[in-house]
């Protein structure tokens, strides 16, 4: 039996997130999901008189392809996937996960080659910059387990956060966008963190359901060589199949000069992927009122109420500081009191304390005003 909540979510994706127009094509790329929301998405696209193209992926198969693949395979795969992406105007990435750590034992050199030859040209360079795209998860028992919830409890959370009133959130974000656009100096203070950088002249992008579901962040990027100091993240990160914890970076003139975390060898390998992996490509504030605790899923964790993320690697062209990398790794620091607290300062004014916005123009983004 099909879940009626999927039909509502599919409508949000087609009409709000991708704003699909009649005659336009959309690629629905579904990982470990072959029914449910995929079927509702196909029907929603057809009702909008669009053209649905479906690619079903399996993470266990992806693991085998990457672990045993070589340059010839990856170049051909990239050519085929890029051709497909260039034929559509919109993209929906639907990520299920039977095992979220499926890629954890793929050798780092193979993963690096795959990222360089396939993921970067198809996803980071073309899809991000040339389609109207949205990426979301699909609720699975594996995800519920990572969130320390029952499957039913997690499904309720998932549909609540993915179908909230994003138009209302968009209105509440306008003052934050204006404030970030006129800000030069940013300072972040938290336990183990004292970081300073400039965002002057970099674009600002509000995120209210048109790129991710769930959503609820506003991002820019630091002036690349301006970052000085140390940041200690307090949220575990599952990235390319490996769980990283207790990560701390020290910056000098915009580059990570010291890094600690677990597992240290994987962390070092990630930062040595290429020249841009040791510089930052994104700075963002998260404020989704329904997402309050980490669950080792970036699409959720980077939106946690009272959080920020500072991202080693590739910058988005919509908020571009010029950094280029195969890596784009959203690492999260939560500043609510139960996670140690903290402050964010824009120029000489504190705009957030212990995860709550404290200036009158930004109070609309506090949880009670978005629910």
N, C-alpha and C positions, 0 to 999 in steps of 0.2 A: 504494500500500500504506500502510495506517495505522500510525503509530508506536505500539507498545505502551506507550511511556513516557507518552503522552498519557492513556491510560486510567487509569494510576496517579495522574497529576496531577489529572485530573477528579474522581477519588474524594476526593483531599485537599480540593479546592475545595468539593465538595458536602457532605462530612461534617464536615470540620474548619473551613474558612474561613467558610462561610455557615451551617453547622449546619442545613441545610434539613430541614424536617419534612413529613410527608405532608400533601398538600393545599395546601401553600404554593406561591406563584408566584415564579419568579426570572427577571429580565430579563438575558439574555446579550447584551451589546452588544459586537460584534466589529468592530474597525477594521482594514481591509486583511487580514482573515482570513475565509475562507469555507468552510474544510473542516478536516480534522485535529482539533484540540482542540475546535472548535465541535461537531462530530458526537459526540465522546466526552462532552462536557458535556451535550448533550441526552439521551444515553442514560443517563448517571449520574443526572441529575435524574429521569428517568422511572423508573429502578430504585428511587429513593428515594420514589416515588409523589408527586413534585412536578409542577409545571406549568411547562415551559420556554417562555419567550417570547424570540424571537431578533430582534435588530435588527442588520443588516449595514451597516456604514458604510465609506466610501471617503474617504481623506484628500485625494485630488485633487478629488473632488466637494465635500468640505467647504471646500477652498480657494476654489473657484469661488463657493460659496454665501456665504461670509463676505466675500470681496473685493468682490463686487458687491451684497451685501445692504443692505437698509435697515431702518428701524425696524418697518415693517409686517410684513416677512418674519420678522424676528427675534422679534417678539411672538407671531406665529402659531406659529412653530417651538417657542418656549418653551411655549406652551399645550399643544401636542400632546405634546411630550416629557415635560412635567410630569404630564399626565394618565396617560400610560403608566407613569411611575415610581410614581405614587400607587396603582397597581393591583397592585404586587408587594411581597413581603415581603423579597426578597433581590435582590442585583445583582452580576453578574460583568462587569467591564470588561476585555476582552481587546484589548490594543493591539499590533497588528503595525505594520510601517512599511516600505513600499517605499522611501520617501525621508523620513528623519527631519526634513529641513528644508523639507518641503512648504509650510508656512505662513510661511516666512521673509520673503516679499515682500508679504504682506497688509498694507495700510496700517494704521498703529497706531490710527487713529480707528475704523476698521471692527472691528479686533480688540477694542478697548475696548468698543464697542457690543455686540458679540456676547457678551463676557464679562459685561457688566452685565445684558443682557436674557435670555440663554440659559444660559450656563454657571453663573452664580451661583445663580439661583433653582432650576434643575433639579439641578445637581450639588452645589454647596457648601451650599446651604440645605436642600434636601429629601433627596437621596440620602444624603449624609453623616450626616444627623441622624435619618433615619426608616426606613432599611433596614439589613439586615445585608449589608455590601458587601465585595467584594474586587476589587482592580485588579491586573492582571499584564500583562507583556509576552508576546509570542509570538516565539520565536527566528527571526530572518530574516538573510539575508546582509548586509543593511544594518546591523543591530545588531552582527553579528560584526565587520564592518569597523570600526565605531566603537570596538569593544573590542580592535582589533588582533589578532584571532584568525581562524583558519579557521572556516568555517561549522560543520564537525563538532566542532571544539574548543569553540566557543561553545555549541552545543547540549548538549554534555556538561556544561558549567558550568551552563547554565540549568536542566536537570532535576535536577542535584545540589543547587543552592541552593533550588529550589522544593519539593523533597520531603524535605528534611532533617527531623530529629526536632524539630518545633516544640514539642511538648509538653515535651520535655526543656529546650529553651530557655526556655519559660515558667516552669519551676521555678527555673532559674538566675537569672531576672530578679526574683524576689520580693524579695531583699535590696536590689536597686537601687531598686525602687519604694518600699520602706519608707524608705530613706535619702533619696530625693528628697522624699518627703512631709514629712519633718521638717526639711528644709533651708530656710534663709532665703537666705543670700548665696551667689552663684556668682561665681567669677572664672575667666576663660579667658585663658591666656597662650600665645602662639605668636609666631613671627617676624611682625612687623607687627601684632600683636594684643595688646591689654590691655583686657579688657572686664569690666565688673562689673554685676550686676543681682540682683534678688531673685526667688525663685519661691515665696515664702511664701504659703500658702493657695490655690495653684492646683492643680487636679487633676493626677494622674500616670497615664499610660496605657501599659501594656506592649504591645508589638506582636509577636506570635508566630504570624503566618500567618493572622490573622482579618480583616485589612484589606488587606494587600499580600502578594504573592508575587513575588519573594523578600521575606523580612521579617527583622527583627532590629534593633529600635530601642526606645527607651523615651522618651516625650516628655511635656513639660509646656509651660508658657509663662511668660515673664517677667512680673512685675508691670509693667504697660505703661509707666509713667513712670519706672521705676527704672534703665533701661539707661544707662550712662555709659561712654565710651571708644571704642575703635576695634577693628574686626575686619577682617582681610584674608583672604579666602577663597582657597584654592589649588587649587580644582577647577573646570574649565570647566562651564558650565551651558547646556544646550539648553532654552530655555523659549519656548513659543509660536512655534517655528520659527526662532528666532535663537540663535546660540551667543554667550554672554557669557563673558569671561575677565578675570582680574586685578581682581576686584571688591573694593572696600574701602569700608566705611561708618564714619563717625564719628557717635556718638550724643550728644545732650544731652537730659536729662530724657525719655528714651525715644523720641526722634524722630531720624531720620536727617537730620542737618544738612549733611553733606558726603558725596558719593558719587563714586567714580571707578571706571572700568572701560571695557571695550571690547565693543561700540561705545557710546560715551558718550551719543549722542543717543537710542538705544533704551533705555539704562539710565535716563536722565532721564525719558523718556516713561513707562516702567513705574512709576517712583516717584511720578509725578504723576497716575497713574490716578484716584486718589481720596484722601480724607483718611487712610484707614487703611493705604495702601501704604507710608508712611514709618514705620510702627510695626511691631513684631514680634509675630507671632501664634503662634510655636512655637519651642521649644528642645528638641533631641533628641540623644541619644547613639546612635551606630550601632555594631554589633558582630557582623555576620554573618561567620563565619570564612572563608567561601569567596569573599567579595567583597573584593578587596584593591586594585584599581586603578580609576580613573575611566573611564567609557565614555560620558559625556554622555547618560546616561539616569537620570532622577531616581530611579525606583523601585529601581535598583541602587545608584547612587552614595550615596544617603542612608543606606544600610545598610552602607557600607564599614567593615570592622574598624578600630577606632581613629579613627573620625570623629565629628564632631558636625555638626548643621545648625541654623542660626538663620534663621528664615523671615520675611521681610517679608510683611505682609498678614493675611489672615483667620485668626482663631483657631478651633480646634475647640471645640464646646460641651462636649466631655468634658474639656477642659483649658482653660478659658475665662478669658482676661484682658479680655474685652470688646471686643477689636479686630475691626472689621468692614471688609471690603474685597473688591473683585472679584479681587484678587491673592492667591495663596498660592504663594510662590516659595521652594522649599527649596534653599538655597545651602549648600554643603558645605565644611568645613574638615577636612582629614585631619591627624592629629597624630603619626603614626608617624615614626620617625627619618628614613626616606628621603624624607619630605615636609617635613622641617624640625623635627619634634618639637613638643612643647608639653605643657601641664599643664592640668588642671581641678581646681579647689578648691571644695569644698562647706563653707561656713562657714570654719572654720580648719583644715580637713584636706584634704590632697591626695588625691584619689581615683583619678586617672588620670595617668600620666606616659608620654609618648611613645607614646600609644595603648594602653597596657596598664593595666588596673585594678590598683591597688597595695594596696588594703585587703583583709584576709582574707575579709570577707563578699562581696566583689565579684569575687574571682578566678575564680569559676565561669563568668564571662562572657568570659574570655580565650580566644583561638581554640582552643588545644589541648584545652580542656574542653568545647567545643561540637561538635567534629567527630565 
